[in-house]
Amino acid sequence: MAAITADVFTLPRIDTPDLAMAAERPVRSVTTAPSGYEGEGFPVRRAFAGVPMAELDPFIHMDQMGEVEYAPGEPKGTAWHPHRGFETVTYMIDGTFEHRDSNGGSGTIHDGDTQWMTAGGGVLHIERPPEALVASGGLFHGLQLWVNLPRSKKLVLPRYQDIRGKQAALATTADGGALIRVIAGEVAGHAGPGSTYTPITMAHATVSPGARLALPWREDFNALVYVLAGSGTVGSEARPIRKGQLVVFGKGDALTLAASPSQSSAEPSLEVLLLGGQPLREPVFAYGPFVMNTKQEVVQAFEDYQAGRFGIEPAEHLPHAE
């Protein structure tokens, strides 16, 4: 699992919260993501399946894409499609993905990079592997997260952020047992580069076998942990977790997890995505590529899309990865 690596002994340290004084968040649920297919047929795990929307708020949907080793000619992406009312966040762990949209946003992301697209009032976009990767095949692994926009920002102008992996804030624990990459929001004062309309935190942590990770967490945020690889435990009750599972925490101002002492050779560390956000507590009506507050607003989104108000598909070819 490539993403961004670093020498933990040179990184700033995160102070371990005093759990005798802090309110450690209890584990509310652990669910296992079912498998499916997205776009033109690439495999995904539906990370949020079966979890009540109220516990995910302000997050709407998340797919773990891959991990899959494609043979030549096999890599797949999506066709052009519309979005309105939320933000798509595509985080590439291994491999290469290209993005282009009708608002002029475009970019190619590699190991550890993130594409952050605010669909806002409406945009068309396409995501797919570059032609060179389609020809050669190769490893493909990442995730896409949908972040809801508040009612007042549903129709903002679309925007695109190309976030390089090296821009993420890097930190480690006091004993150097975990590497934390902060992509958006902040963890223990370490702020990531992503600019968001909805207050959230998004970070990727690698926890070495047998190491423990304890982090302060904003009380007004929810707290989710998704296991990208490896195995371990969460919470004071040391509840077992493994690849493809989502943990929902209850209320508190600190969260804890630990990596199992023994990991497989294919997945030598516990890899987790840490998510938290300030709940919007607004009505959600989602249908297909649109996330609005009411059914009528979704009907209007379809009408605007069909009338060409989301822009047009650019005629130029997607850029090739260098």
Backbone torsions as a table, in degrees:
resi	resn	phi	psi	omega
1	MET	NA	105.6	-171.3
2	ALA	-73.5	-73.5	-173.2
3	ALA	45.3	-136.7	178.4
4	ILE	-115.4	127.3	178.2
5	THR	-110.4	163.4	-178.8
6	ALA	-162.1	160.3	173.8
7	ASP	-79.6	106.8	-173.8
8	VAL	-62.1	-22.3	-176.6
9	PHE	-75.4	-9.4	177.6
10	THR	-104.8	0.0	-174.3
11	LEU	-93.7	156.9	173.8
12	PRO	-64.0	147.6	-177.3
13	ARG	-95.7	142.1	171.9
14	ILE	-95.1	124.7	178.8
15	ASP	-68.8	132.4	177.9
16	THR	-71.2	126.5	179.1
17	PRO	-64.0	145.9	176.7
18	ASP	-76.5	103.0	-175.2
19	LEU	-71.4	-11.8	174.2
20	ALA	-74.7	-24.0	-179.6
21	MET	-104.5	-33.3	-177.5
22	ALA	-79.4	160.9	175.5
23	ALA	-96.5	97.1	-178.6
24	GLU	-68.3	132.6	-178.1
25	ARG	-71.5	128.9	175.9
26	PRO	-76.7	158.5	175.9
27	VAL	-82.8	120.5	-179.7
28	ARG	-87.9	-40.6	-179.5
29	SER	-160.3	154.4	170.6
30	VAL	-130.1	119.5	-179.2
31	THR	-121.7	152.3	-179.4
32	THR	-105.0	128.4	-176.8
33	ALA	-73.3	128.1	173.0
34	PRO	-75.0	157.6	-179.3
35	SER	-94.5	151.6	178.0
36	GLY	-160.5	-163.0	179.3
37	TYR	-134.3	148.3	-177.5
38	GLU	-132.0	161.1	175.0
39	GLY	57.1	-127.5	-178.7
40	GLU	-85.7	6.7	175.3
41	GLY	121.9	25.1	176.8
42	PHE	-87.5	145.0	-174.4
43	PRO	-74.3	142.2	178.9
44	VAL	-139.0	158.8	166.3
45	ARG	-109.9	127.0	-179.0
46	ARG	-82.9	91.4	-168.3
47	ALA	-61.7	-32.3	-174.0
48	PHE	-98.1	4.6	-176.1
49	ALA	-58.3	131.7	176.3
50	GLY	83.2	0.6	-179.9
51	VAL	-100.6	129.4	-179.8
52	PRO	-57.3	140.1	-178.5
53	MET	-57.7	-34.5	-178.1
54	ALA	-62.1	-28.6	-179.9
55	GLU	-84.4	-18.1	179.2
56	LEU	-91.2	-29.0	-175.4
57	ASP	-42.4	122.5	18.4
58	PRO	-98.3	15.6	179.8
59	PHE	-89.8	148.3	-173.1
60	ILE	-113.1	-43.0	-169.6
61	HIS	-158.9	146.7	172.7
62	MET	-151.7	133.4	174.8
63	ASP	-117.3	133.1	164.8
64	GLN	-88.7	118.3	-175.4
65	MET	-94.9	119.3	-173.2
66	GLY	80.6	-161.2	15.8
67	GLU	-86.0	127.4	-175.3
68	VAL	-142.8	140.1	175.4
69	GLU	-99.9	105.3	-177.4
70	TYR	-81.5	141.2	169.3
71	ALA	-81.0	163.0	177.6
72	PRO	-53.0	133.3	179.4
73	GLY	87.7	-7.7	-174.6
74	GLU	-90.8	-30.2	-174.7
75	PRO	-54.0	140.5	-175.4
76	LYS	-133.6	159.9	177.3
77	GLY	-138.5	-140.9	178.0
78	THR	-120.7	160.7	168.8
79	ALA	-85.0	172.6	173.5
80	TRP	-60.0	134.8	179.8
81	HIS	-153.7	158.1	-176.2
82	PRO	-94.6	160.9	169.8
83	HIS	-145.8	152.5	171.9
84	ARG	-153.8	141.9	167.7
85	GLY	94.7	1.8	-177.5
86	PHE	-157.7	-175.4	178.6
87	GLU	-119.8	138.4	173.2
88	THR	-102.2	133.7	179.8
89	VAL	-122.2	113.4	-179.4
90	THR	-109.5	115.9	-177.5
91	TYR	-111.5	118.0	-177.9
92	MET	-98.2	121.1	179.8
93	ILE	-93.2	-49.8	175.7
94	ASP	-132.8	138.1	176.2
95	GLY	103.1	-164.0	-174.6
96	THR	-139.7	139.2	179.0
97	PHE	-140.0	142.7	178.0
98	GLU	-113.2	146.4	178.5
99	HIS	-128.8	144.8	169.0
100	ARG	-149.9	143.6	179.5
101	ASP	-136.9	168.3	-175.6
102	SER	-75.9	-4.3	177.1
103	ASN	-96.0	2.3	180.0
104	GLY	97.9	-2.8	177.7
105	GLY	-75.5	137.2	176.7
106	SER	-158.0	154.4	178.6
107	GLY	177.2	163.9	177.3
108	THR	-122.8	126.0	-179.5
109	ILE	-111.2	144.3	179.9
110	HIS	-121.2	-163.0	-177.6
111	ASP	-51.9	115.4	175.4
112	GLY	88.0	-2.7	179.9
113	ASP	-87.0	161.0	-178.8
114	THR	-134.4	136.4	170.1
115	GLN	-108.1	123.6	-176.8
116	TRP	-118.7	108.1	-178.1
117	MET	-112.8	121.0	172.9
118	THR	-88.7	108.1	179.6
119	ALA	-69.8	-38.9	177.6
120	GLY	52.5	-128.3	-175.3
121	GLY	-69.4	-12.9	175.3
122	GLY	145.1	132.1	-179.8
123	VAL	-154.9	152.3	170.5
124	LEU	-104.7	142.6	174.3
125	HIS	-150.9	166.0	178.9
126	ILE	-137.0	142.8	176.4
127	GLU	-133.8	129.1	-179.7
128	ARG	-162.2	159.5	176.0
129	PRO	-70.3	149.6	178.0
130	PRO	-65.7	158.4	-177.1
131	GLU	-58.3	-35.5	-179.5
132	ALA	-62.6	-38.9	179.5
133	LEU	-72.2	-36.0	176.8
134	VAL	-60.3	-41.1	-178.4
135	ALA	-69.7	-39.0	-173.9
136	SER	-91.9	-25.2	-169.6
137	GLY	76.8	-179.1	179.1
138	GLY	146.1	-179.5	-176.4
139	LEU	-77.8	137.2	179.4
140	PHE	-136.1	121.7	-178.5
141	HIS	-157.1	124.9	177.5
142	GLY	-168.1	-163.9	176.1
143	LEU	-151.6	155.4	171.5
144	GLN	-127.2	129.2	-178.5
145	LEU	-115.2	139.3	172.7
146	TRP	-107.1	123.7	179.2
147	VAL	-109.7	123.9	-178.6
148	ASN	-68.3	149.3	172.6
149	LEU	-102.3	143.5	176.8
150	PRO	-65.0	158.1	-178.8
151	ARG	-49.2	-41.7	-176.4
152	SER	-69.7	-14.6	-177.4
153	LYS	-116.2	6.9	-175.7
154	LYS	-57.4	-34.3	-173.7
155	LEU	-111.8	26.3	176.1
156	VAL	-64.0	162.0	177.3
157	LEU	-65.0	139.2	178.1
158	PRO	-61.0	151.4	174.6
159	ARG	-149.6	162.8	-176.6
160	TYR	-135.6	131.9	176.5
161	GLN	-119.0	126.4	176.3
162	ASP	-104.0	103.5	-173.3
163	ILE	-105.0	113.9	177.9
164	ARG	-74.8	146.1	-180.0
165	GLY	-56.4	-35.8	-177.9
166	LYS	-69.8	-11.7	177.0
167	GLN	-81.8	-17.4	-178.7
168	ALA	-62.6	144.4	174.8
169	ALA	-75.4	127.0	-178.5
170	LEU	-107.7	137.4	177.7
171	ALA	-150.8	167.9	178.3
172	THR	-139.4	171.6	178.8
173	THR	-84.5	172.0	-175.4
174	ALA	-58.1	-34.3	-178.5
175	ASP	-96.3	3.5	179.9
176	GLY	73.9	16.0	-175.7
177	GLY	-82.0	-9.4	-178.6
178	ALA	-141.5	143.8	173.2
179	LEU	-109.6	123.7	-179.5
180	ILE	-114.7	126.5	177.0
181	ARG	-110.3	112.4	-178.2
182	VAL	-93.0	116.4	-176.8
183	ILE	-93.7	-39.5	178.7
184	ALA	-147.8	154.3	-176.4
185	GLY	71.7	-151.8	-179.8
186	GLU	-147.3	151.7	175.0
187	VAL	-127.2	115.5	178.4
188	ALA	51.7	40.8	177.0
189	GLY	87.8	-3.9	178.4
190	HIS	-96.7	113.2	-172.0
191	ALA	-99.8	136.8	177.5
192	GLY	-87.5	168.5	-173.6
193	PRO	-82.6	-16.2	-175.8
194	GLY	-66.3	133.7	177.6
195	SER	-99.7	125.1	-173.6
196	THR	-126.6	147.2	172.9
197	TYR	-79.6	-37.0	178.8
198	THR	-97.9	126.1	-179.0
199	PRO	-61.1	116.2	179.7
200	ILE	-142.9	168.3	168.4
201	THR	-127.4	134.4	176.2
202	MET	-136.6	123.6	-178.6
203	ALA	-147.1	150.9	177.2
204	HIS	-114.3	124.2	-178.8
205	ALA	-118.4	136.4	171.9
206	THR	-109.7	120.2	-176.1
207	VAL	-114.1	122.1	-177.2
208	SER	-67.4	153.6	-179.7
209	PRO	-52.0	129.2	178.5
210	GLY	81.8	-7.3	-178.3
211	ALA	-84.6	157.7	-178.7
212	ARG	-120.3	141.7	179.0
213	LEU	-121.9	119.5	175.5
214	ALA	-124.6	126.5	-174.4
215	LEU	-130.5	142.5	169.0
216	PRO	-69.7	148.5	-177.1
217	TRP	-143.5	134.7	-177.9
218	ARG	-57.3	130.7	-178.0
219	GLU	-64.5	-31.0	-177.4
220	ASP	-85.2	0.8	176.2
221	PHE	-98.4	151.5	164.4
222	ASN	-77.4	175.9	-177.5
223	ALA	-143.9	121.5	179.9
224	LEU	-129.7	143.5	173.2
225	VAL	-130.3	125.7	176.7
226	TYR	-114.4	131.4	-176.0
227	VAL	-88.3	113.0	178.9
228	LEU	-82.6	-32.8	-179.0
229	ALA	-164.0	157.4	175.7
230	GLY	81.4	-166.7	-177.7
231	SER	-146.2	162.3	-180.0
232	GLY	179.6	-152.1	179.1
233	THR	-139.6	160.1	177.2
234	VAL	-133.4	150.5	174.7
235	GLY	73.6	171.2	-179.6
236	SER	-65.3	-23.2	178.9
237	GLU	-84.1	-0.1	177.9
238	ALA	52.3	51.5	-179.4
239	ARG	-73.3	130.5	-176.0
240	PRO	-65.3	141.8	175.3
241	ILE	-136.9	154.4	178.7
242	ARG	-148.7	175.0	-177.8
243	LYS	-51.5	135.2	176.8
244	GLY	85.7	10.6	179.9
245	GLN	-111.6	146.5	178.0
246	LEU	-111.7	131.4	176.8
247	VAL	-105.8	128.7	172.2
248	VAL	-108.8	122.8	179.8
249	PHE	-96.0	154.4	172.9
250	GLY	-83.8	-161.7	-175.0
251	LYS	-77.5	153.8	179.2
252	GLY	154.6	-175.8	-179.7
253	ASP	-126.1	17.4	175.5
254	ALA	-154.1	148.4	175.2
255	LEU	-132.4	152.1	-176.1
256	THR	-134.9	148.2	172.2
257	LEU	-155.8	165.4	-178.7
258	ALA	-147.3	149.4	176.5
259	ALA	-90.1	142.3	175.8
260	SER	-61.4	144.1	-179.6
261	PRO	-60.1	-30.9	-178.6
262	SER	-116.1	123.6	177.9
263	GLN	-120.1	162.2	179.6
264	SER	-74.9	157.6	179.0
265	SER	-65.2	-30.2	179.4
266	ALA	-73.9	-28.7	179.9
267	GLU	-133.7	83.0	-169.4
268	PRO	-74.4	-11.0	-179.6
269	SER	-135.1	163.9	171.0
270	LEU	-82.9	122.1	179.9
271	GLU	-114.5	124.0	-177.9
272	VAL	-134.0	148.8	169.4
273	LEU	-100.2	126.2	179.3
274	LEU	-101.2	125.1	-178.3
275	LEU	-130.2	138.0	173.1
276	GLY	-152.8	148.7	179.4
277	GLY	-157.5	160.6	177.5
278	GLN	-83.7	113.9	-176.9
279	PRO	-57.0	137.0	178.6
280	LEU	-79.8	-31.2	-179.4
281	ARG	53.5	45.8	176.5
282	GLU	-120.6	157.2	176.5
283	PRO	-60.0	143.4	177.5
284	VAL	-124.6	126.4	171.3
285	PHE	-126.3	107.0	-176.8
286	ALA	-114.4	136.3	175.8
287	TYR	-148.0	118.3	-179.7
288	GLY	56.9	-123.5	-174.1
289	PRO	-89.9	11.4	-176.8
290	PHE	-120.9	136.4	177.7
291	VAL	-128.5	104.4	-176.4
292	MET	-125.7	-169.5	-179.7
293	ASN	-97.2	-25.0	-177.5
294	THR	-137.1	161.2	176.9
295	LYS	-61.6	-40.7	-179.2
296	GLN	-61.6	-36.3	179.0
297	GLU	-67.2	-33.8	176.2
298	VAL	-70.6	-40.6	176.1
299	VAL	-59.3	-42.2	178.1
300	GLN	-63.8	-36.8	178.1
301	ALA	-62.4	-43.8	177.0
302	PHE	-61.5	-42.7	-179.8
303	GLU	-63.7	-42.8	179.7
304	ASP	-65.6	-40.4	177.6
305	TYR	-62.3	-48.0	-178.6
306	GLN	-66.1	-25.6	178.7
307	ALA	-86.1	1.2	177.3
308	GLY	81.8	17.3	-177.1
309	ARG	-81.4	-2.4	176.8
310	PHE	-93.0	6.1	-176.6
311	GLY	95.7	-172.7	-178.5
312	ILE	-125.5	157.8	177.3
313	GLU	-71.0	123.6	177.9
314	PRO	-59.2	143.7	-177.1
315	ALA	-77.9	-24.5	-175.8
316	GLU	-68.3	156.9	176.0
317	HIS	-76.1	154.2	174.2
318	LEU	-62.3	147.0	178.4
319	PRO	-67.3	149.5	176.8
320	HIS	-86.8	146.5	175.2
321	ALA	-69.1	139.8	179.0
322	GLU	-81.5	NA	NA
